[in-house]
Amino acid sequence: MKELLRTTDPTIIPFATAILQGEGIEVFDIDVHMHTLESTLGMMPRRLLVRREDHFMAVSILRDNGIPLHD
């Protein structure tokens, strides 16, 4: 597994997930429960992971769709 995206923006993770799943890439939102517990503060970022072999393609897909990634 490799981290693809880390954000506190509640709209980016579902959007990225939908795009990647539409392309057949399985994604894992690993901080969803922690983010729910502290959702009022917005301090805990959520992370999206993909399989190592899908990482390069996932990065390309998200960039093509205007989702900002931090290298």
N, C-alpha and C positions, 0 to 999 in steps of 0.2 A: 504494500500500500504506500502511496505517496500523496502528500498534501498538495492539493490543487488550489485551494482558495481558503482565505481566512477573512471574515468580515463581521462587523457588528450591524450591518444593514440588513434588516429582516426581509427585504425583498429579493436580494441577490441570490441567496442559496436556493430558494424554490425555483427561480427562473433558470439558474444554471443547471439545476437538477433536471428540469423538464427538457431543456435543450439537449443535454448529454444523453438522457434516457431515450430521447427521440432518435439519437444517432446510434443507439445500441451500446452505450457505455454505461456500465454499472457504477453508481456513485454511493458513497457512504457519508452520511451527515453524522459525525461522531459527537458533537456537542449539543445536540438538540435538547436534551433534558436539562443540562446545566443552564442553557440559554433561557429555557422556560422558567426555571426557578428565579432567575434574576432579571427577567425581561423588562422590568420597569426601569432599571438602571442603564442598560445597554452597554455595560462595560465588558462583558464576557463575549469574545468573538466566537462565532460558529465556524467550524472547519469542515471542508468538503474534501474527501479523499477518493482517489481512484486507484485501480490496479496499476502497478509500475508500467506494464506493457501498454496501457491505454493513456498514460500521462501526456505524451507528446501530442497525440491526436486531440485529447481533451483541451489542452492549452490552445491549440490552433482553433478549435471550434469556438471556445469562449471568446478569444480575441476577435475572431471574425464577427461575433455577435455583440461586440462592444462592451463586454464584461471586463472590468479592469482587474488585472492580475499583478501581483507584486513578486518579482523574482528574487 
